[in-house]
Amino acid sequence: MSNKRELSLEQREELLQALKARFEKNMHRHEDLEWADVQAKLDTNPEKLWSLNEMEKTAGEPDVVGHDKKKDEYIFYDCSTESPKGRRSICYDREALESRKKHKPENNAMDMAADMGIELLTEEEYRALQELENFDKKTSSWVQTPSDIRKLGGALFCDYRFGHVFTYHNGAESYYGARGFRGMLRI
């Protein structure tokens, strides 16, 4: 019986081709790294490959943005130009979703990320991503929110406007067609 978090051979090959093409096209995101090393890591971590496929299916366009030499882990972020299309119109977390009386969104960022096996970017990670190139010029992305802000009902999101990265706040229960989230995966 097949595990639901397993890709078929065809899905695996299709994903690896897409990841390799994106890696080679965007070398400025991961200078001094070799695709063969990344693929070797992917080959030994099929559950992580499943998570990358989930990022890809929701239009995140995951790509390698670094290598943690101490842990020997490659770091993937969603690198779609705008917040991933398959993850928009969602509130921040389950508590926020359940607090809405009317017009509930279909999902929330924290649960979606957990279901995909990834984590939301932190504000610091979001800013680091923007150092590679500019993202979210028309959209915005939820980021991990400190517990003291969340306890008061708020949540943070970021975007890139006027040549700068901005961090904003909103009620965690809010959702907009142009706001989603960007994820991170370590392999």
MISESE-782971 format. One record per residue (C-alpha): y, x negated, z negated. Coordinates in steps of 0.001 Angstrom, whole numbers, plus 500000, padded with zeros to 6 digits. Example, Ala and Ser with C-alpha at 12.3 -4.5 7.8 and 13.67 -1.06 7.14 Angstrom:
> Y;X;Z
> 495500;487700;492200 $
> 498940;486330;492860 $
***
This chain:
> Y;X;Z
> 500000;500000;500000 $
> 503383;498600;501008 $
> 506119;497975;498461 $
> 509311;499857;499323 $
> 511293;496640;498768 $
> 509450;494852;501534 $
> 510525;494469;505122 $
> 508194;494814;508047 $
> 507690;491688;510135 $
> 509934;493195;512823 $
> 512709;494037;510329 $
> 512447;490568;508809 $
> 512755;488806;512160 $
> 515656;491033;513247 $
> 517518;490368;509986 $
> 516908;486614;510109 $
> 518238;486488;513673 $
> 521397;488380;512642 $
> 521927;486179;509576 $
> 521393;482975;511549 $
> 523802;484071;514311 $
> 526464;485000;511722 $
> 525898;481728;509862 $
> 526335;479656;513025 $
> 529371;481647;514193 $
> 531201;481250;510874 $
> 530618;477650;509810 $
> 534034;477588;508092 $
> 532475;479743;505339 $
> 529785;477192;504496 $
> 530657;473729;505774 $
> 528014;471077;505090 $
> 525186;473624;504773 $
> 522236;473871;507139 $
> 520625;477120;508270 $
> 517107;475635;507988 $
> 517651;475109;504227 $
> 518924;478671;503794 $
> 516011;480110;505760 $
> 513497;478107;503715 $
> 514943;479729;500581 $
> 514803;483177;502207 $
> 511187;482645;503253 $
> 510168;482197;499611 $
> 512177;485169;498309 $
> 511157;488324;500237 $
> 512725;490671;497656 $
> 516089;488965;498224 $
> 515606;489375;501957 $
> 515172;493108;501298 $
> 518515;493127;499426 $
> 520225;491286;502281 $
> 518837;493913;504642 $
> 520373;496634;502469 $
> 523714;494805;502686 $
> 523306;494623;506461 $
> 522292;498308;506811 $
> 525471;499400;505008 $
> 527634;497247;507338 $
> 528362;494495;504815 $
> 527658;491641;507238 $
> 526318;489301;504508 $
> 526887;485586;505006 $
> 526477;482391;503004 $
> 529695;481431;501234 $
> 528412;478621;499050 $
> 525590;476703;497427 $
> 525205;476331;493660 $
> 523675;472857;493546 $
> 522935;473037;489822 $
> 520781;476173;490243 $
> 519837;475408;493862 $
> 520945;478891;494928 $
> 522673;479988;498107 $
> 525417;482546;497562 $
> 525836;485450;499971 $
> 528868;487771;499993 $
> 529619;490757;502175 $
> 531842;489323;504915 $
> 532627;492442;506947 $
> 536275;492484;508017 $
> 536863;495701;506062 $
> 535063;497130;503029 $
> 531505;497986;504181 $
> 531469;501359;505980 $
> 528184;502437;504440 $
> 529592;502052;500919 $
> 532911;503898;501004 $
> 534107;507156;499431 $
> 532430;506335;496132 $
> 533736;506182;492595 $
> 533218;503194;490300 $
> 530174;504015;488128 $
> 527810;506770;486963 $
> 529993;507733;483993 $
> 532910;508257;486374 $
> 530730;510243;488784 $
> 529458;512517;486022 $
> 532977;513070;484661 $
> 534163;514686;487905 $
> 534157;518462;487728 $
> 534946;519100;491411 $
> 534578;517260;494705 $
> 532089;514693;493459 $
> 531403;511751;495767 $
> 527812;511196;496827 $
> 527399;507979;494849 $
> 529073;505241;492838 $
> 529531;501515;493362 $
> 527632;500232;490332 $
> 524497;502305;490979 $
> 524525;501527;494699 $
> 524776;497797;493996 $
> 521940;497949;491452 $
> 519757;499940;493866 $
> 520418;497307;496534 $
> 519613;494431;494164 $
> 523135;492964;494397 $
> 526225;492718;492185 $
> 529807;493766;492791 $
> 532147;490842;493306 $
> 534293;489886;490351 $
> 538032;489597;490879 $
> 537634;485810;490885 $
> 534863;485961;493514 $
> 536948;488354;495612 $
> 539874;485915;495544 $
> 537529;483039;496481 $
> 536264;485074;499447 $
> 539853;485568;500604 $
> 540282;481766;500644 $
> 537722;481620;503468 $
> 539513;484205;505630 $
> 541361;487471;505114 $
> 539373;490644;504443 $
> 540308;494244;503558 $
> 543578;494375;505481 $
> 543184;498165;505871 $
> 540644;499006;503157 $
> 540061;498118;499520 $
> 537026;497166;497446 $
> 536016;497966;493874 $
> 535433;494815;491788 $
> 533684;494332;488461 $
> 535928;495756;485771 $
> 536298;494286;482265 $
> 534804;496556;479600 $
> 538109;497029;477746 $
> 539680;498518;480900 $
> 536590;500583;481679 $
> 536444;502010;478122 $
> 539905;503468;478711 $
> 538785;505158;481941 $
> 540088;502623;484436 $
> 538527;500433;487090 $
> 539825;497607;489278 $
> 539919;497216;493034 $
> 541374;494599;495361 $
> 542711;494287;498889 $
> 544704;491936;501110 $
> 548223;492965;502117 $
> 551453;491162;503015 $
> 549746;487767;502974 $
> 548432;488183;499393 $
> 545420;489401;497465 $
> 546320;492297;495191 $
> 544385;493634;492223 $
> 545068;497235;491287 $
> 543777;499828;488866 $
> 542728;503414;489305 $
> 540830;505995;487340 $
> 537159;505047;487683 $
> 536380;508560;488900 $
> 538690;508252;491914 $
> 537347;507677;495393 $
> 538884;507246;498817 $
> 537599;507021;502366 $
> 538988;503500;502664 $
> 537562;502138;499380 $
> 534083;500746;498975 $
> 532717;497600;497399 $
> 531646;494120;498371 $
> 528468;492652;496990 $
> 527100;489263;496077 $
> 523541;487940;496086 $
> 522202;484578;494898 $
> 519039;483212;496476 $
***
